Amino acid sequence: MTTLPRSVPVIEELIHSYGLSHRFRRVRSTATPVLALEEPGSGAREKVCDKILRLVHEDNCEAVVLGCASMADLAEWLTEETGISVIDVVTVATRMIEALVRCRLKTSKIRAYALPI
C-alpha cells in the first residue's frame, strides 16, 4: 500500500527485482497526498483504513505492507482497526539494522570492500 499511484510501477518493479513477486498479490495506492495524512480532519487516515479493509475482502489479504514512510505512524492503529497485520517498512528496516549492529556484524574487508592499497 502506497500513497500515490505514480509509485505503484516503481514498487512493483522493485518487488520483481528482489524475486518476491510470488509473495505479493498486488501493489495498491490510496491516491492520497502524503501531507494529507498529517492534516487532522482530512479523512486521509480513514481512506487508508477503508482501502485496507477492501483488500481484506476483495483479495483475501492477511497482511499489508505500508510502502510509504509517511504512513509509518499508522501501522499500529491500522492493525487494530482492520484485524490484520499492517507492516511498517521503516520500523522493520530499522529493527533489522539494530539487530545486525547488536550482532557486531561488519563488512568483510578481504576483497571488494578491502581498504585501499
N, CA, C and O atoms as a MOPAC input file, in Angstrom:
PM7 MOZYME 1SCF
protein

 N      0.84600 1    -1.15700 1     0.00000 1
 C      0.00000 1     0.00000 1     0.00000 1
 C      0.89800 1     1.22900 1     0.00000 1
 O      1.80400 1     1.36700 1     0.82100 1
 N      0.61700 1     2.10800 1    -0.94200 1
 C      1.37300 1     3.35200 1    -1.01200 1
 C      0.40200 1     4.51000 1    -1.16200 1
 O     -0.80300 1     4.29600 1    -1.30000 1
 N      0.90300 1     5.71100 1    -1.13700 1
 C      0.02400 1     6.87200 1    -1.19300 1
 C     -0.34300 1     7.27400 1    -2.62000 1
 O     -1.52100 1     7.44100 1    -2.93300 1
 N      0.65000 1     7.42800 1    -3.47400 1
 C      0.38700 1     7.97200 1    -4.81200 1
 C      0.44600 1     6.90900 1    -5.90300 1
 O      1.32100 1     6.04300 1    -5.87100 1
 N     -0.46400 1     6.96100 1    -6.86000 1
 C     -0.48500 1     5.97300 1    -7.94300 1
 C      0.82300 1     5.90900 1    -8.73500 1
 O      1.18500 1     4.84600 1    -9.24100 1
 N      1.52300 1     7.01400 1    -8.84700 1
 C      2.76200 1     7.01700 1    -9.62400 1
 C      3.85200 1     6.14400 1    -8.99500 1
 O      4.80800 1     5.75800 1    -9.66900 1
 N      3.70700 1     5.83800 1    -7.71400 1
 C      4.68700 1     4.98800 1    -7.03200 1
 C      4.47300 1     3.50200 1    -7.31800 1
 O      5.39400 1     2.70400 1    -7.14000 1
 N      3.29400 1     3.12500 1    -7.74900 1
 C      2.95200 1     1.70700 1    -7.92800 1
 C      3.90100 1     0.99500 1    -8.89400 1
 O      4.43300 1    -0.05000 1    -8.52100 1
 N      4.14800 1     1.49300 1   -10.11000 1
 C      5.04700 1     0.76600 1   -11.02400 1
 C      6.46700 1     0.61600 1   -10.48000 1
 O      7.10900 1    -0.41300 1   -10.68800 1
 N      6.94800 1     1.62700 1    -9.79200 1
 C      8.29900 1     1.57200 1    -9.21700 1
 C      8.36900 1     0.48400 1    -8.14800 1
 O      9.30900 1    -0.31100 1    -8.12800 1
 N      7.38100 1     0.44800 1    -7.26500 1
 C      7.35100 1    -0.56300 1    -6.20500 1
 C      7.19000 1    -1.95600 1    -6.79500 1
 O      7.84100 1    -2.89700 1    -6.34200 1
 N      6.33300 1    -2.10000 1    -7.79900 1
 C      6.15600 1    -3.40800 1    -8.45200 1
 C      7.46800 1    -3.89300 1    -9.07300 1
 O      7.79900 1    -5.07400 1    -8.97600 1
 N      8.20100 1    -3.00000 1    -9.69900 1
 C      9.48700 1    -3.37500 1   -10.30000 1
 C     10.49300 1    -3.78600 1    -9.23000 1
 O     11.24000 1    -4.74600 1    -9.41600 1
 N     10.51400 1    -3.06800 1    -8.12100 1
 C     11.42100 1    -3.43900 1    -7.02700 1
 C     11.07400 1    -4.81300 1    -6.47000 1
 O     11.96200 1    -5.63300 1    -6.23700 1
 N      9.80200 1    -5.06300 1    -6.25900 1
 C      9.36500 1    -6.37200 1    -5.75500 1
 C      9.81200 1    -7.47300 1    -6.71100 1
 O     10.32600 1    -8.50700 1    -6.28600 1
 N      9.61100 1    -7.24000 1    -8.00100 1
 C     10.02400 1    -8.21800 1    -9.01100 1
 C     11.54400 1    -8.42000 1    -8.99900 1
 O     12.01800 1    -9.55500 1    -9.04300 1
 N     12.30700 1    -7.31900 1    -8.93800 1
 C     13.77100 1    -7.43100 1    -8.98000 1
 C     14.32200 1    -8.11300 1    -7.72600 1
 O     15.40100 1    -8.70400 1    -7.77200 1
 N     13.59600 1    -8.03900 1    -6.61000 1
 C     14.01700 1    -8.72700 1    -5.38000 1
 C     13.59800 1   -10.19100 1    -5.38100 1
 O     13.91800 1   -10.92700 1    -4.44700 1
 N     12.87800 1   -10.62300 1    -6.43000 1
 C     12.43100 1   -12.01100 1    -6.51500 1
 C     11.27700 1   -12.32500 1    -5.57900 1
 O     11.12000 1   -13.46900 1    -5.15100 1
 N     10.47700 1   -11.33600 1    -5.26000 1
 C      9.39400 1   -11.53000 1    -4.29000 1
 C      7.99400 1   -11.46000 1    -4.90300 1
 O      7.00400 1   -11.40800 1    -4.17300 1
 N      7.90200 1   -11.45900 1    -6.22000 1
 C      6.59500 1   -11.32400 1    -6.87400 1
 C      5.60100 1   -12.38200 1    -6.41400 1
 O      4.41100 1   -12.09900 1    -6.27900 1
 N      6.07400 1   -13.58200 1    -6.17600 1
 C      5.18300 1   -14.66500 1    -5.76500 1
 C      4.63500 1   -14.48600 1    -4.34900 1
 O      3.73300 1   -15.21900 1    -3.94100 1
 N      5.16100 1   -13.53200 1    -3.60300 1
 C      4.72700 1   -13.27900 1    -2.22700 1
 C      3.70600 1   -12.14500 1    -2.12000 1
 O      3.11400 1   -11.94700 1    -1.05900 1
 N      3.49800 1   -11.40600 1    -3.19800 1
 C      2.61300 1   -10.25900 1    -3.18100 1
 C      1.42500 1   -10.46800 1    -4.10500 1
 O      1.56700 1   -11.02000 1    -5.19600 1
 N      0.26000 1   -10.02700 1    -3.66700 1
 C     -0.92300 1   -10.08300 1    -4.53300 1
 C     -0.87500 1    -8.93100 1    -5.53600 1
 O     -0.98400 1    -9.13300 1    -6.74600 1
 N     -0.71000 1    -7.72100 1    -5.00400 1
 C     -0.60200 1    -6.55200 1    -5.86200 1
 C     -0.21300 1    -5.33500 1    -5.04000 1
 O     -0.30500 1    -5.34400 1    -3.81200 1
 N      0.21800 1    -4.29600 1    -5.72400 1
 C      0.53500 1    -3.03000 1    -5.07000 1
 C     -0.64900 1    -2.10800 1    -5.31900 1
 O     -1.10800 1    -1.95900 1    -6.45200 1
 N     -1.13000 1    -1.50000 1    -4.26300 1
 C     -2.27200 1    -0.59500 1    -4.37400 1
 C     -1.89700 1     0.78900 1    -3.88100 1
 O     -0.98200 1     0.95500 1    -3.07400 1
 N     -2.61200 1     1.76700 1    -4.37400 1
 C     -2.42300 1     3.15300 1    -3.97200 1
 C     -3.71300 1     3.67600 1    -3.36000 1
 O     -4.80700 1     3.29600 1    -3.77800 1
 N     -3.58100 1     4.54200 1    -2.37500 1
 C     -4.75900 1     5.19100 1    -1.79600 1
 C     -5.10700 1     6.47800 1    -2.53500 1
 O     -6.14900 1     7.08200 1    -2.28300 1
 N     -4.22600 1     6.89700 1    -3.45600 1
 C     -4.40100 1     8.16700 1    -4.17600 1
 C     -4.58100 1     9.31600 1    -3.18400 1
 O     -5.42800 1    10.19200 1    -3.36200 1
 N     -3.76700 1     9.28300 1    -2.14400 1
 C     -3.82600 1    10.28400 1    -1.08100 1
 C     -2.52800 1    11.07500 1    -1.05800 1
 O     -1.45200 1    10.47900 1    -1.00000 1
 N     -2.59900 1    12.39500 1    -1.10300 1
 C     -1.37000 1    13.18400 1    -0.96800 1
 C     -0.70400 1    12.89900 1     0.37800 1
 O     -1.37800 1    12.77800 1     1.40100 1
 N      0.60200 1    12.79500 1     0.36500 1
 C      1.36000 1    12.46100 1     1.56500 1
 C      1.03600 1    13.41900 1     2.70800 1
 O      0.80900 1    12.97400 1     3.83400 1
 N      1.01100 1    14.69700 1     2.44600 1
 C      0.78800 1    15.68000 1     3.51000 1
 C     -0.62100 1    15.60300 1     4.10200 1
 O     -0.84100 1    16.04700 1     5.22800 1
 N     -1.57000 1    15.04800 1     3.35900 1
 C     -2.93300 1    14.91300 1     3.87700 1
 C     -2.98400 1    13.97800 1     5.07600 1
 O     -3.86900 1    14.10000 1     5.92200 1
 N     -2.04200 1    13.04700 1     5.15300 1
 C     -2.00400 1    12.12200 1     6.29100 1
 C     -1.70900 1    12.83900 1     7.60200 1
 O     -2.01800 1    12.32800 1     8.67800 1
 N     -1.11300 1    14.01900 1     7.50900 1
 C     -0.76600 1    14.80500 1     8.69800 1
 C     -1.85000 1    15.80400 1     9.07900 1
 O     -1.80500 1    16.38100 1    10.16500 1
 N     -2.81900 1    16.01200 1     8.19800 1
 C     -3.85500 1    17.02500 1     8.43500 1
 C     -5.03900 1    16.42300 1     9.19200 1
 O     -5.73300 1    15.55900 1     8.65700 1
 N     -5.27700 1    16.86300 1    10.41900 1
 C     -6.45000 1    16.37700 1    11.15100 1
 C     -7.73400 1    16.73100 1    10.40100 1
 O     -7.87200 1    17.83500 1     9.87500 1
 N     -8.64800 1    15.80300 1    10.36100 1
 C     -9.92900 1    16.05000 1     9.70600 1
 C     -9.91100 1    15.91400 1     8.19900 1
 O    -10.93400 1    16.14400 1     7.55500 1
 N     -8.76600 1    15.54400 1     7.60900 1
 C     -8.70300 1    15.42800 1     6.15100 1
 C     -9.36700 1    14.14400 1     5.65300 1
 O     -9.73800 1    14.04500 1     4.48300 1
 N     -9.51400 1    13.16400 1     6.54400 1
 C    -10.09800 1    11.88300 1     6.14900 1
 C     -9.10800 1    10.94800 1     5.48300 1
 O     -9.47300 1     9.84900 1     5.06600 1
 N     -7.85000 1    11.37900 1     5.37900 1
 C     -6.83300 1    10.57300 1     4.68900 1
 C     -6.55200 1     9.26200 1     5.42100 1
 O     -6.43400 1     8.20900 1     4.79400 1
 N     -6.44600 1     9.32900 1     6.72600 1
 C     -6.16300 1     8.10900 1     7.50700 1
 C     -7.30300 1     7.11100 1     7.35000 1
 O     -7.06900 1     5.91400 1     7.18500 1
 N     -8.53100 1     7.60500 1     7.40300 1
 C     -9.69300 1     6.73400 1     7.24500 1
 C     -9.74000 1     6.13300 1     5.84400 1
 O    -10.16900 1     4.99300 1     5.66300 1
 N     -9.29600 1     6.90400 1     4.85900 1
 C     -9.25400 1     6.40900 1     3.48400 1
 C     -8.28600 1     5.23000 1     3.37200 1
 O     -8.58200 1     4.24300 1     2.69900 1
 N     -7.13500 1     5.33500 1     4.02700 1
 C     -6.16000 1     4.23300 1     4.03500 1
 C     -6.78600 1     3.01000 1     4.70000 1
 O     -6.65800 1     1.89500 1     4.19400 1
 N     -7.45300 1     3.21300 1     5.81600 1
 C     -8.09600 1     2.11300 1     6.54100 1
 C     -9.16400 1     1.44600 1     5.67200 1
 O     -9.22300 1     0.21900 1     5.59700 1
 N     -9.99900 1     2.23900 1     5.02200 1
 C    -11.04400 1     1.69200 1     4.14600 1
 C    -10.43900 1     0.89400 1     2.99600 1
 O    -10.96400 1    -0.15500 1     2.62400 1
 N     -9.34500 1     1.38300 1     2.43800 1
 C     -8.69100 1     0.68800 1     1.33200 1
 C     -8.15500 1    -0.66600 1     1.80400 1
 O     -8.26200 1    -1.66000 1     1.08500 1
 N     -7.58500 1    -0.70700 1     2.99800 1
 C     -7.07600 1    -1.97300 1     3.53100 1
 C     -8.21900 1    -2.95100 1     3.76300 1
 O     -8.09000 1    -4.13700 1     3.46000 1
 N     -9.33200 1    -2.46800 1     4.29700 1
 C    -10.48600 1    -3.34700 1     4.51000 1
 C    -10.99800 1    -3.91100 1     3.18900 1
 O    -11.43600 1    -5.06000 1     3.13900 1
 N    -10.94900 1    -3.11900 1     2.12200 1
 C    -11.32300 1    -3.62700 1     0.79000 1
 C    -10.37600 1    -4.72200 1     0.33600 1
 O    -10.80400 1    -5.71900 1    -0.24500 1
 N     -9.07200 1    -4.53600 1     0.60200 1
 C     -8.08900 1    -5.56200 1     0.23300 1
 C     -8.36600 1    -6.86800 1     0.96600 1
 O     -8.23300 1    -7.95000 1     0.39500 1
 N     -8.74800 1    -6.76300 1     2.21600 1
 C     -9.05600 1    -7.94900 1     3.01200 1
 C    -10.22500 1    -8.70500 1     2.38200 1
 O    -10.17800 1    -9.92700 1     2.23900 1
 N    -11.25900 1    -7.98200 1     2.01100 1
 C    -12.46900 1    -8.61700 1     1.48400 1
 C    -12.36300 1    -9.01200 1     0.01900 1
 O    -12.84900 1   -10.07800 1    -0.35900 1
 N    -11.74600 1    -8.18900 1    -0.81300 1
 C    -11.67500 1    -8.45800 1    -2.25100 1
 C    -10.52600 1    -9.38600 1    -2.63800 1
 O    -10.67400 1   -10.22000 1    -3.53100 1
 N     -9.37900 1    -9.24300 1    -1.96500 1
 C     -8.18400 1   -10.01100 1    -2.34300 1
 C     -7.79200 1   -11.05100 1    -1.30000 1
 O     -6.77700 1   -11.73100 1    -1.45000 1
 N     -8.59000 1   -11.17400 1    -0.24800 1
 C     -8.29000 1   -12.12400 1     0.82400 1
 C     -6.91200 1   -11.88900 1     1.44800 1
 O     -6.22800 1   -12.83800 1     1.83300 1
 N     -6.51800 1   -10.63500 1     1.54200 1
 C     -5.22000 1   -10.30300 1     2.13200 1
 C     -5.21800 1   -10.62300 1     3.62200 1
 O     -6.21900 1   -10.44900 1     4.31700 1
 N     -4.07800 1   -11.08900 1     4.08700 1
 C     -3.90600 1   -11.36700 1     5.50500 1
 C     -2.87200 1   -10.44900 1     6.14000 1
 O     -2.68800 1   -10.45200 1     7.35700 1
 N     -2.19800 1    -9.66400 1     5.30500 1
 C     -1.22100 1    -8.68500 1     5.78600 1
 C     -1.07000 1    -7.61000 1     4.72100 1
 O     -1.26700 1    -7.85600 1     3.53100 1
 N     -0.71900 1    -6.42800 1     5.16900 1
 C     -0.47700 1    -5.30900 1     4.25800 1
 C      0.84600 1    -4.66700 1     4.65100 1
 O      1.12000 1    -4.44300 1     5.83000 1
 N      1.65700 1    -4.37500 1     3.64300 1
 C      2.93100 1    -3.69300 1     3.85800 1
 C      2.74500 1    -2.23900 1     3.42800 1
 O      2.34100 1    -1.96200 1     2.29800 1
 N      3.04000 1    -1.32700 1     4.33200 1
 C      2.94200 1     0.09500 1     4.01200 1
 C      4.20700 1     0.50600 1     3.28000 1
 O      5.30800 1     0.38300 1     3.81700 1
 N      4.05500 1     0.99100 1     2.06000 1
 C      5.20000 1     1.31800 1     1.22600 1
 C      5.52800 1     2.79000 1     1.18400 1
 O      6.15600 1     3.26300 1     0.23700 1
 N      5.11100 1     3.51600 1     2.19800 1
 C      5.39400 1     4.95500 1     2.23800 1
 C      5.70900 1     5.34000 1     3.67500 1
 O      4.93000 1     5.05700 1     4.58500 1
 N      6.84100 1     5.97800 1     3.87400 1
 C      7.26500 1     6.34400 1     5.22500 1
 C      6.27200 1     7.28300 1     5.91100 1
 O      6.23100 1     7.34300 1     7.14000 1
 N      5.48200 1     8.00800 1     5.14200 1
 C      4.50400 1     8.91600 1     5.75000 1
 C      3.38600 1     8.16000 1     6.46700 1
 O      2.64400 1     8.74800 1     7.25300 1
 N      3.26500 1     6.85700 1     6.19800 1
 C      2.24800 1     6.03800 1     6.85700 1
 C      2.78700 1     5.33400 1     8.10000 1
 O      2.04700 1     4.60600 1     8.76100 1
 N      4.05000 1     5.53600 1     8.42300 1
 C      4.71400 1     4.79100 1     9.49200 1
 C      3.95100 1     4.81300 1    10.80800 1
 O      3.81900 1     3.78000 1    11.46600 1
 N      3.45500 1     5.96000 1    11.19200 1
 C      2.77500 1     6.04900 1    12.48600 1
 C      1.35700 1     5.48700 1    12.47100 1
 O      0.68700 1     5.47900 1    13.50400 1
 N      0.89300 1     5.02100 1    11.32000 1
 C     -0.45700 1     4.46600 1    11.21000 1
 C     -0.51100 1     2.95400 1    11.40400 1
 O     -1.59400 1     2.40500 1    11.60500 1
 N      0.61000 1     2.28000 1    11.34900 1
 C      0.62200 1     0.81200 1    11.32300 1
 C     -0.10600 1     0.18500 1    12.50500 1
 O     -0.93200 1    -0.71000 1    12.32200 1
 N      0.19000 1     0.64000 1    13.69800 1
 C     -0.44200 1     0.04500 1    14.88800 1
 C     -1.94800 1     0.28400 1    14.87900 1
 O     -2.72400 1    -0.63800 1    15.13200 1
 N     -2.35900 1     1.50300 1    14.59200 1
 C     -3.78000 1     1.83600 1    14.53700 1
 C     -4.48500 1     1.03700 1    13.44600 1
 O     -5.57700 1     0.51300 1    13.66800 1
 N     -3.86800 1     0.94200 1    12.27400 1
 C     -4.47300 1     0.19700 1    11.17100 1
 C     -4.59800 1    -1.28700 1    11.49600 1
 O     -5.57700 1    -1.92400 1    11.10700 1
 N     -3.62500 1    -1.84000 1    12.20100 1
 C     -3.70300 1    -3.24000 1    12.61800 1
 C     -4.90600 1    -3.44600 1    13.52800 1
 O     -5.65300 1    -4.41100 1    13.37400 1
 N     -5.08600 1    -2.53800 1    14.47300 1
 C     -6.22700 1    -2.63700 1    15.39000 1
 C     -7.55600 1    -2.47300 1    14.65800 1
 O     -8.51300 1    -3.19600 1    14.93700 1
 N     -7.61900 1    -1.53400 1    13.73200 1
 C     -8.86200 1    -1.24600 1    13.01200 1
 C     -9.25600 1    -2.33300 1    12.01900 1
 O    -10.44100 1    -2.61000 1    11.83100 1
 N     -8.26700 1    -2.94300 1    11.39000 1
 C     -8.55600 1    -3.89500 1    10.30700 1
 C     -8.49800 1    -5.35600 1    10.73700 1
 O     -9.08800 1    -6.21800 1    10.08500 1
 N     -7.79600 1    -5.63900 1    11.82100 1
 C     -7.68700 1    -7.01400 1    12.28700 1
 C     -6.63800 1    -7.84100 1    11.57000 1
 O     -6.53400 1    -9.04400 1    11.80800 1
 N     -5.85700 1    -7.21700 1    10.69300 1
 C     -4.76500 1    -7.92500 1    10.02000 1
 C     -3.44400 1    -7.24100 1    10.35600 1
 O     -3.42800 1    -6.12600 1    10.87600 1
 N     -2.35100 1    -7.91100 1    10.05800 1
 C     -1.03300 1    -7.31800 1    10.29200 1
 C     -0.77700 1    -6.23000 1     9.26700 1
 O     -0.82100 1    -6.47500 1     8.06100 1
 N     -0.51200 1    -5.03700 1     9.74900 1
 C     -0.13800 1    -3.92100 1     8.87800 1
 C      1.31000 1    -3.60600 1     9.22700 1
 O      1.61900 1    -3.19000 1    10.34300 1
 N      2.18500 1    -3.81000 1     8.26200 1
 C      3.62500 1    -3.77100 1     8.48300 1
 C      4.20700 1    -2.45500 1     7.99100 1
 O      4.03400 1    -2.07800 1     6.83200 1
 N      4.89000 1    -1.77300 1     8.87500 1
 C      5.56300 1    -0.51400 1     8.53500 1
 C      7.00900 1    -0.82500 1     8.17200 1
 O      7.77700 1    -1.27800 1     9.02000 1
 N      7.38300 1    -0.58900 1     6.93100 1
 C      8.72500 1    -0.93400 1     6.46100 1
 C      9.82400 1    -0.11700 1     7.13100 1
 O     10.95100 1    -0.59500 1     7.25900 1
 N      9.51900 1     1.09200 1     7.55600 1
 C     10.53100 1     1.91700 1     8.21900 1
 C     10.91600 1     1.27900 1     9.55100 1
 O     12.10200 1     1.15000 1     9.85700 1
 N      9.93600 1     0.88500 1    10.33200 1
 C     10.19600 1     0.25000 1    11.62400 1
 C     10.91600 1    -1.08200 1    11.44400 1
 O     11.87800 1    -1.37300 1    12.15500 1
 N     10.45300 1    -1.88600 1    10.49800 1
 C     11.06400 1    -3.20200 1    10.27100 1
 C     12.52800 1    -3.04600 1     9.84200 1
 O     13.40000 1    -3.73300 1    10.37300 1
 N     12.80200 1    -2.16400 1     8.90300 1
 C     14.17500 1    -1.96000 1     8.43000 1
 C     15.07300 1    -1.45700 1     9.55800 1
 O     16.21200 1    -1.90300 1     9.69500 1
 N     14.56400 1    -0.53900 1    10.35400 1
 C     15.34600 1    -0.00300 1    11.47300 1
 C     15.67400 1    -1.09900 1    12.48000 1
 O     16.80500 1    -1.19100 1    12.95600 1
 N     14.68800 1    -1.92800 1    12.80400 1
 C     14.91900 1    -3.01200 1    13.76900 1
 C     15.90000 1    -4.04900 1    13.22200 1
 O     16.69200 1    -4.61200 1    13.97700 1
 N     15.85100 1    -4.30200 1    11.91200 1
 C     16.81000 1    -5.24300 1    11.31500 1
 C     18.23100 1    -4.70100 1    11.42700 1
 O     19.15700 1    -5.44000 1    11.76100 1
 N     18.39900 1    -3.42000 1    11.15100 1
 C     19.72700 1    -2.81000 1    11.25900 1
 C     20.20300 1    -2.83800 1    12.70600 1
 O     21.37100 1    -3.12600 1    12.96900 1
 N     19.30800 1    -2.54200 1    13.64700 1
 C     19.67000 1    -2.60200 1    15.06200 1
 C     20.15400 1    -4.00500 1    15.44100 1
 O     21.13500 1    -4.15100 1    16.16900 1
 N     19.46200 1    -5.03400 1    14.94300 1
 C     19.85500 1    -6.41900 1    15.24000 1
 C     21.23400 1    -6.73600 1    14.66800 1
 O     22.04100 1    -7.39100 1    15.32900 1
 N     21.50700 1    -6.28400 1    13.46200 1
 C     22.81800 1    -6.52300 1    12.86000 1
 C     23.92300 1    -5.82400 1    13.65200 1
 O     25.00400 1    -6.38000 1    13.84900 1
 N     23.64300 1    -4.61500 1    14.09900 1
 C     24.62800 1    -3.88000 1    14.90200 1
 C     24.87500 1    -4.61000 1    16.22300 1
 O     26.02100 1    -4.75200 1    16.65000 1
 N     23.79500 1    -5.07400 1    16.87500 1
 C     23.94500 1    -5.80300 1    18.14000 1
 C     24.73500 1    -7.10000 1    17.95900 1
 O     25.42700 1    -7.54200 1    18.87600 1
 N     24.63100 1    -7.70800 1    16.77700 1
 C     25.39600 1    -8.93400 1    16.49300 1
 C     26.84800 1    -8.61900 1    16.14500 1
 O     27.65300 1    -9.52900 1    15.94700 1
 N     27.17600 1    -7.35600 1    16.07100 1
 C     28.53400 1    -6.87300 1    15.75300 1
 C     29.02700 1    -7.37400 1    14.39200 1
 O     30.21300 1    -7.64300 1    14.20300 1
 N     28.09200 1    -7.49100 1    13.45600 1
 C     28.46700 1    -7.90400 1    12.10400 1
 C     29.03000 1    -6.70600 1    11.36100 1
 O     28.53300 1    -5.58500 1    11.47500 1
 N     30.07500 1    -6.97200 1    10.59800 1
 C     30.71200 1    -5.90400 1     9.83300 1
 C     30.96500 1    -6.38800 1     8.41500 1
 O     30.95200 1    -7.58700 1     8.13700 1
 N     31.19200 1    -5.44300 1     7.53500 1
 C     31.50700 1    -5.76900 1     6.15100 1
 C     32.88900 1    -6.39900 1     6.06900 1
 O     33.83800 1    -5.91600 1     6.68700 1
 N     32.99700 1    -7.47800 1     5.30500 1
 C     34.29600 1    -8.12200 1     5.09400 1
 C     35.25000 1    -7.13500 1     4.43700 1
 O     34.84200 1    -6.33600 1     3.59400 1
 N     36.48500 1    -7.18800 1     4.81300 1
 C     37.49000 1    -6.26900 1     4.25000 1
 C     38.53300 1    -7.02500 1     3.42800 1
 O     39.61600 1    -6.49300 1     3.18500 1
 N     38.23200 1    -8.27100 1     2.98800 1
 C     39.26600 1    -9.03400 1     2.29200 1
 C     39.20900 1    -8.96200 1     0.76600 1
 O     40.19500 1    -9.29800 1     0.11000 1
 N     38.08600 1    -8.53400 1     0.18200 1
 C     38.02000 1    -8.48200 1    -1.28000 1
 C     37.41900 1    -7.15800 1    -1.74100 1
 O     38.09900 1    -6.13200 1    -1.74500 1
 N     36.15800 1    -7.18100 1    -2.12600 1
 C     35.52900 1    -5.99100 1    -2.72200 1
 C     35.57800 1    -4.77900 1    -1.81600 1
 O     35.70000 1    -3.65300 1    -2.29900 1
 N     35.48400 1    -4.98500 1    -0.51600 1
 C     35.48300 1    -3.87200 1     0.41700 1
 C     36.81300 1    -3.73600 1     1.17400 1
 O     36.85400 1    -3.17200 1     2.26700 1
 N     37.86800 1    -4.24300 1     0.59900 1
 C     39.19500 1    -4.12500 1     1.21300 1
 C     39.61100 1    -2.64900 1     1.26200 1
 O     39.21600 1    -1.84500 1     0.41800 1
 N     40.40100 1    -2.32800 1     2.25300 1
 C     40.89600 1    -0.95000 1     2.35000 1
 C     41.80800 1    -0.67400 1     1.14600 1
 O     42.44800 1    -1.59300 1     0.63400 1
 N     41.86900 1     0.57700 1     0.69400 1
 C     42.72100 1     0.91400 1    -0.44800 1
 C     44.17600 1     0.54200 1    -0.18500 1
 O     44.66800 1     0.62800 1     0.94000 1
 N     44.84600 1     0.12800 1    -1.25000 1
 C     46.25800 1    -0.26200 1    -1.13700 1
 C     47.10800 1     0.97400 1    -0.96300 1
 O     48.32900 1     0.87200 1    -0.84800 1

